[in-house]
Amino acid sequence: MNDIIKKALDWALETAKDNAHGYSQAVRWGPDYDCSSFIISAYENAGLKVKEAGASYTGNLRDAFEKCGFGAYPRQPVSKLEPGDVLLNERHHAAMYIGDGKVAAARSSDGFPLSGDQSGREICVQNYYDYPWDCVLRYAPQVNSVQSTEYSGQSTVNSGQGTVDCDVALPVLKKGDKGTAVKIMQELLIAGGFNCGPDGADGDFGPNTAKALKSFQTARELCADTVCGKETWEELIKI
């Protein structure tokens, strides 16, 4: 297990066990926490500067965590989750998957305004619950450790710096995504003769990249949905 993930998990579990820490939206950066500050603090204590990157509540948590090495993936069944995954609903809630079908979360004050956990369930470990999560955030600081349940396989990717053997899981990409995986996709499209616009392989999945991807998918007789999933990656890495 990655050391950052282990430290974040250890902090979350220790905090959940200690009833000196309760749920509060008014005083939320210790000793009490709300759902998002609990997750943010766990990774801050693990050494990631997610607050400096802009994380302060559920609405900006994804962007800040992506700046610090996380990938954002579609919601997964619990059987596909990994310890340290952040389960995020960008308007309402966040929790951390800790393994064995369990999550740790700051969930509710249970009606007690006092500091600390008055019920033993304000911050706790509990069974996974099927909240309407918008995405799963998974720590993956390098392309070669990017995880996805959608597509995994041995491949050789032309990243613009020569070919790279990648025994990796390539993420599902859609318009609006950013990062190294998008840049690899763009470089492959460009290598195949599909123009991604004046900015080239800039790591930003914008309208020009979407147009190039749709043209590629059409040429390869794939579903032209401008989503780079398993079948599209399999064709791209043949370039």
N, C-alpha and C positions, 0 to 999 in steps of 0.2 A: 504494500500500500504506500502511496506517495506520502512523504513526511508532512506536507502541508495538510492533506486530508486527515491524516491521523491526529494531528494537533487540533484541528477544528472539531473533529469528532470528540476527542477527549475533553475539550473545553465545554462543548454542548452537553455532554453526559454529566460532567461534574456539576455544571450549573443547574441542570434539571434535577439533580439529586439533592441539592442544597436549598432548603426552604428559606434561606436568607434572601433568595432571589425570587421575586414574584413578577406578576404581569402588571405593567403600567404603560399608558400612552402619554402620561404627563411627565414622568421621570423615567426615561427609557434607555439610558446609556449606563446603567449600573447604579445600585445593585439590582434594580428592576429593569425589565425589558418588555417590548412588545414583539410581535412576530418577526418584523423585519430587522429591528435592532439586535435581536437575538442571533439571527443568521449572520448579519454584518459583523457583530462582535466576535462570533466564533472564528470567522476567517481573519479578522484583524488580529486576534490573539494567536493565530497560526502564522502570522507574519506577512499577510497580504494587505496592502494599503488600499483596501476597497473604499474606505471613507474618503481618502484623498482623491480617489478616482471618481467620486461623486455619489456614492451610495448613502442614502439617508432614509429611504422608505421604499415600499414595494414598487412604486411607479418608476424609480430610476435604478433599482437594484440590478436589473438585467444588463443595462448599458455599462454600469460601473464594473460589474463582475466580468463582462466580456473583455474589458480593457485590461483586466488582471489575469487573463489566461483561461477563462471559462468559455465553453461553447454552449449555445442554446439549442435545444433539440425539442421536437414535438413530445407531448406527454406520452409516457410509456406505461405499460402494465407493470405492476409491482415486481413481477418476476424478472424484468429487464433493468431495474434500478440498481445502482451501485452505491455503497456507503460514501457519504459525503455529498451526494447529489442534492441540489437545492430545488425543491418543488415550489413553483412560483405562480401565483395568480397576481397579475400586475396591479390590480385594483384593491385586492382585499387581504391576501394572506401569503405566508411563506412558511416552509418547514424544511427540516433536514432529514433525509433518509439515512438511517444508521445501520441498516442491514437486518436480515431475519424478519422482514415484514414489519419493521418498526420505524417510527419517525420520532424525532425530538422537535418540540415546538413550544413557543410561548403562545398560549391559546386563548386565555381569558382571565380576567380578575375574579371570576365567579361571584361577582358582587361585593367583594371585599376591597375597600379603598386603601387599606393599610399597606405599608411596604412589606415585602416578603410574601411568601407563598402560604396563604392562610388555609388552603384546602388540600394542598399537596398535588394539585392538578393545574395550577396556573401556568407553570412551566414544567413539562413532564415528557416522559417517553410513553408512547401509546402505539396501538396497532395502526398500520397505514390506513388512511381514510381517503376515499375517492372524491376529494374536493375538485371542483372544476379548474384544475391547473392549466395555465396557459402554456407553460413550457417547463423543461427540466434543464437546469444549469449544471454542467459537469466540468470540473477542473481539468484542463487539458492545455498546459502551457506551450506545447510544441505540436506541430502538425502530426508528428509520428506517434503522439499519444492521444489524438482526437478520437473520441468514442462515439459510436452511433449504433443503435440497434437496427437501423435500416439496411446498412450495407457494410460488410466486412470482407476483406480478401487480400491476397497478395497481389501487388501490382507494381508496375514501373511507371512513375509519373514524371513527365517533363515539366519541371517547375521553372524553366527559364534559366536555370543555372546548371544545365545538364540533366541527365536522367537520374532519378532517385528511386531506389527500391524501397517501397513502402509496405510494410506488413501492418497496415492500419485499417481503421474503420473510417470511411469517408462520410461526412455528415450530409444530410439532406439540406440543400440550399434553395432558398427562394428569394424573390425580389425584396430588397431592403436589408438583406444580410450583409455583413462585412467581415473581413478577416483574411487570414492566410489561405484557408480552404477556398474562399471565393477567388483569390488571386490565382491559385493553381488552376481552378476551373477556367478562368479567363485566359490564362496562358495557353492552355490546351485548345481552347476555342480559336485563339489567334493563330496558333500553330497549324490548325486545320483549315485556315482561310476564312474564319468567321470574325468579322470586325466588331470589336467591343466598344468602339467609339474613340474619340480623340484622347481620352485619358488612358486608354489601353488597359493593362492589368493593374488596376489601382486597388484591388481588394474591396471594391464597393459594387454590390449587385444592383445597379441602377437600370434605367430603361434601355440603354444601349446594349448592356450585357444581356438583358432579358430578350431583346430582339435577336441578338446573335445566337443565344441558346435555343430559341424557338426555331430559327433557321436550321441549326444543327440537328435538332430533334426531327424536324420535317425531312431533312435530307437522309437521315438514318432510319426513317419510317418508325419513329418512336411517337409516343403520345406528346404532342406539342403543347405541354402545359406550363412551360417555362419554370419548371421545378426540376432541379438536378438531384434525382434520386438514384436508386440502385441501377436501373437499366441505362440511364444516361451516363453515369460514371463508367459503367462497363464499356460503353462505346467511346467515351472520351479518352480513356487510358490506352486505347488502341492507336491513337494518333501518333 
